[in-house]
Amino acid sequence: MAPDPLIDTDEAREELLAKAPFWKTRAWWTRAGRTAIAVYLATALAFLGTVVAARGLGPHEFGTVVLAVAVVTLVATVLDLTLEEAVVHHGYRALAQDDIGGLLGLVRASLTLDIAIGLLIAAGIIVFAAPLADLAGAGQLDPGLVRLAALTLAVSPAGATMGAVFQLAGRPALRGWMMAGTNLARLAGVVVAVQIGTAEAVILAYAAGNALGALGRRIIVWRLVRRRWRVPAGSRALRVPVRELVRFGFHTSITTSIAGASGSLIPLLLGRLSGPTAVGLFRVGLFPVFVADNASGPIRLALYPEQARLS
């Protein structure tokens, strides 16, 4: 077996063994606690935004919003390539080898793929909005709502790559605060939209909130990368092949697609069989499950970077 260059000396082994497990350190629990506060605040703001939209529009109009967003979410979940885990995995490998140039090249490649795939999916949904709306709503869903819902993808591409950068920088709490900021912007938009009283206005409020959140993430990530990672002069970057990034992303996408599709498929089936009103009532009734599903989010967000680093 070929020696591992990272632990192939007695000094390296002793240093590795001397380090306390991350779950026994106060710093990690502090970071996890801050992440939990941010994620729970983001969840509460998302919950409040949904309540405001549901009460302002009523079951039928709110049901059309849920249906349109579910169509877009399902298509994006199935077709999108999940790159966040791949960037975190290969990014920590690059950091372990002090390959800052390779790390930045990896982030740039993922960013390009993320934006290109997101825009292609959004364009495809806009083109095929009519058959998608008919399939989901059995003639009761306006294709225009589906096209507007596609804007929520188009205005905020590269979210997975941005999230990976926060984790690589050891700032999962910052990612949670950015989620909270995005949901706060969406809530403010929904408060204005319900005064207009149309489903179109609420979906545009969602898109505007996503756009503001994406802009904020981009600014924070740009400053974080510039401040934290500088390529030493004369360093040689060990590039991660794009095909390896895509291969890793493809396998993780299978898992996320199966898990994510279930949340969108049920409203679509319900809309097809019973109409938008039933979808709106179902979404409101599902609030406790939505909160419970997000309860373990902060722990997963804080654990994955540590697991990737140890790996």
C-alpha positions in Angstrom: 0.0 0.0 0.0 1.3 3.4 -0.9 2.2 5.6 2.1 -0.1 8.5 2.9 2.0 11.7 2.6 -0.2 13.4 5.2 0.5 11.0 8.1 3.6 9.1 6.9 6.0 10.5 9.6 6.1 9.9 13.4 5.7 13.6 14.0 2.6 13.8 11.9 1.1 10.8 13.6 1.8 12.2 17.0 0.3 15.6 16.0 -2.8 13.9 14.7 -3.3 11.8 17.8 -2.6 14.8 20.1 -5.5 16.8 18.6 -8.7 16.5 20.5 -11.8 15.3 18.6 -13.7 18.3 17.3 -16.8 17.3 19.2 -14.9 17.6 22.5 -13.8 21.2 21.8 -15.6 24.2 23.1 -14.9 26.1 19.9 -16.8 23.6 17.8 -19.8 23.7 20.0 -19.8 27.4 20.1 -19.7 27.4 16.2 -22.5 24.8 16.1 -24.6 26.9 18.6 -24.2 30.1 16.5 -25.1 28.1 13.4 -28.2 26.7 15.1 -29.4 30.3 16.1 -29.0 31.5 12.5 -30.7 28.5 10.9 -33.6 28.5 13.3 -34.1 32.2 12.7 -34.1 31.5 9.0 -36.6 28.8 9.5 -38.8 31.0 11.6 -38.7 33.8 8.9 -39.6 31.3 6.2 -42.5 30.0 8.3 -43.7 33.5 8.9 -43.5 34.4 5.2 -45.6 31.4 4.3 -48.2 32.3 6.9 -48.5 35.9 5.6 -48.8 34.6 2.0 -51.4 32.0 3.0 -53.5 34.4 5.0 -53.3 37.2 2.4 -54.1 35.1 -0.6 -56.5 32.5 0.7 -56.4 28.7 0.1 -56.9 28.7 -3.7 -54.5 31.5 -4.7 -51.9 30.3 -2.2 -52.3 26.8 -3.6 -51.4 28.1 -7.1 -48.3 29.7 -5.7 -47.3 26.4 -4.0 -48.0 24.4 -7.2 -45.9 26.7 -9.4 -43.0 26.7 -7.0 -43.3 22.9 -6.6 -43.1 22.4 -10.3 -39.9 24.5 -10.5 -38.4 22.9 -7.4 -39.1 19.3 -8.7 -37.5 20.0 -12.1 -34.5 21.7 -10.6 -34.1 18.9 -8.0 -34.1 16.2 -10.7 -31.9 18.0 -13.3 -29.6 20.1 -11.2 -26.1 18.9 -10.3 -25.4 19.1 -6.6 -21.9 20.4 -6.3 -21.7 21.6 -2.7 -20.6 18.3 -1.1 -18.1 17.8 -4.0 -16.5 21.2 -3.4 -16.3 20.7 0.3 -14.7 17.3 -0.1 -12.1 18.3 -2.7 -11.7 21.7 -1.1 -10.5 20.2 2.2 -8.2 17.9 0.3 -6.6 20.9 -1.3 -6.4 22.7 2.0 -4.7 19.7 3.6 -2.0 19.9 0.9 -1.7 23.8 1.2 -2.9 23.9 -2.4 -4.6 27.3 -2.3 -4.4 27.7 -6.1 -6.1 24.4 -6.6 -8.8 25.4 -4.1 -9.6 28.6 -5.9 -9.5 26.9 -9.2 -12.0 24.3 -7.8 -14.3 27.1 -6.6 -14.2 28.9 -10.0 -15.0 25.7 -11.9 -17.9 24.9 -9.6 -19.2 28.4 -9.8 -19.2 28.3 -13.6 -21.0 24.9 -13.7 -23.5 26.1 -11.0 -24.4 29.2 -13.0 -24.6 27.5 -16.4 -26.7 24.6 -15.2 -29.0 26.8 -13.1 -29.7 29.2 -16.1 -30.2 26.3 -18.5 -32.8 24.7 -16.1 -34.6 28.0 -15.7 -34.7 28.6 -19.4 -36.0 25.1 -20.0 -38.8 25.6 -17.4 -39.8 28.9 -19.1 -39.9 27.2 -22.5 -41.9 24.2 -21.3 -44.0 26.0 -18.8 -47.4 25.2 -20.5 -47.1 21.4 -20.5 -45.6 21.5 -17.0 -48.5 23.6 -15.7 -51.1 21.4 -17.4 -49.4 18.3 -15.9 -49.3 19.7 -12.4 -52.6 21.5 -12.3 -54.8 19.6 -14.8 -55.6 22.9 -16.5 -56.1 25.0 -13.3 -52.5 26.3 -13.1 -51.5 29.3 -15.2 -48.3 28.7 -17.1 -47.4 32.3 -16.4 -47.0 31.5 -12.7 -44.6 28.7 -13.6 -42.5 31.1 -15.7 -42.4 33.6 -12.9 -41.4 30.9 -10.4 -38.5 30.0 -12.7 -37.1 33.4 -12.0 -36.4 32.2 -8.4 -33.8 30.0 -10.0 -32.5 32.4 -12.5 -31.8 35.3 -10.1 -29.9 33.2 -7.5 -27.6 30.7 -9.3 -24.4 29.3 -7.7 -26.0 28.9 -4.3 -24.4 25.5 -3.7 -20.9 26.8 -4.5 -21.4 29.8 -2.2 -22.5 27.5 0.6 -19.5 25.3 0.1 -17.2 28.3 0.5 -18.7 29.2 3.8 -18.1 25.7 5.0 -14.5 25.5 3.7 -13.8 28.8 5.5 -15.1 27.3 8.7 -18.0 29.8 8.8 -21.2 27.6 8.7 -22.9 30.2 11.0 -22.3 32.8 8.4 -24.2 30.7 5.8 -27.1 30.4 8.3 -27.2 34.2 8.7 -27.2 34.6 4.9 -30.2 32.2 4.8 -31.9 34.3 7.4 -31.2 37.5 5.5 -32.7 36.0 2.3 -35.8 34.9 4.1 -36.2 38.3 5.8 -36.0 39.9 2.3 -38.6 37.5 1.1 -40.9 38.2 4.1 -40.7 41.9 3.4 -41.6 41.3 -0.2 -44.5 39.1 0.7 -45.9 41.7 3.1 -46.0 44.2 0.2 -47.2 41.5 -2.3 -50.3 40.5 -0.3 -51.5 44.1 -0.4 -51.7 43.7 -4.2 -53.4 40.4 -3.5 -52.3 38.3 -6.5 -50.3 35.1 -6.8 -48.0 36.7 -9.4 -47.0 39.4 -6.9 -46.1 36.9 -4.2 -43.9 34.8 -6.6 -42.2 38.0 -7.7 -41.6 38.8 -4.0 -40.0 35.4 -3.6 -37.7 36.1 -6.7 -36.8 39.5 -5.4 -35.9 38.1 -2.0 -33.7 35.4 -3.6 -32.0 38.0 -5.8 -31.1 40.2 -2.8 -29.9 37.1 -0.9 -27.7 36.0 -3.8 -26.2 39.5 -4.1 -25.4 39.6 -0.4 -23.9 36.1 -0.5 -21.7 37.0 -3.5 -20.4 40.1 -1.7 -19.6 38.2 1.5 -18.0 35.3 -0.3 -15.9 37.5 -2.4 -14.5 39.4 0.6 -14.1 36.1 2.5 -12.1 34.5 -0.2 -9.9 37.6 -0.7 -9.2 37.9 3.0 -8.7 34.2 3.8 -6.9 32.6 0.8 -4.0 34.1 -1.1 -2.0 32.1 -3.5 1.7 32.1 -2.5 4.1 33.3 -5.2 5.5 30.5 -7.3 3.1 27.9 -6.0 2.0 25.1 -8.2 -1.7 24.3 -8.1 -2.9 20.7 -8.2 -6.1 21.1 -10.2 -9.1 18.9 -9.6 -10.4 17.7 -13.0 -13.8 19.0 -13.9 -14.9 15.4 -14.7 -14.1 14.4 -11.1 -16.1 17.3 -9.7 -19.0 16.3 -12.0 -18.7 12.6 -11.0 -18.8 13.4 -7.3 -21.7 15.8 -7.9 -23.6 13.3 -9.9 -23.5 10.7 -7.1 -24.5 13.2 -4.4 -27.3 14.5 -6.7 -28.9 11.1 -6.7 -29.4 11.2 -3.0 -30.5 14.8 -2.8 -32.9 14.3 -5.8 -34.6 11.4 -4.1 -34.9 13.3 -0.8 -35.9 16.6 -2.3 -38.4 15.3 -4.9 -40.7 13.8 -2.2 -41.4 17.3 -0.9 -42.4 18.6 -4.3 -44.0 15.5 -5.8 -46.8 15.3 -3.2 -48.2 18.8 -3.8 -48.0 18.1 -7.6 -50.0 14.9 -7.3 -52.5 16.6 -5.0 -52.9 19.5 -7.4 -53.4 17.1 -10.3 -56.1 15.2 -8.5 -57.8 17.7 -6.2 -56.8 21.2 -7.4 -54.9 24.2 -6.0 -57.2 24.7 -3.0 -56.3 21.3 -1.6 -52.6 22.1 -2.2 -52.9 25.3 -0.2 -54.6 23.6 2.7 -52.1 20.8 2.6 -49.1 23.2 2.7 -50.6 25.0 5.7 -51.2 21.7 7.5 -47.7 20.6 6.9 -46.1 23.5 8.9 -45.2 21.3 11.9 -43.5 18.8 9.7 -41.6 21.6 8.0 -40.3 22.9 11.3 -39.3 19.4 12.5 -37.4 18.7 9.3 -35.3 21.8 9.9 -34.6 21.0 13.5 -31.5 18.9 12.7 -30.2 21.3 10.0 -27.6 23.1 12.1 -26.0 19.9 13.3 -25.7 18.6 9.7 -24.3 22.0 8.5 -21.7 22.0 11.3 -20.8 18.3 11.0 -20.2 17.9 7.3 -17.1 20.2 7.1 -15.5 18.4 10.0 -16.2 15.0 8.5 -14.7 16.1 5.1 -11.6 17.5 6.9 -11.1 14.2 8.8 -11.6 12.2 5.6 
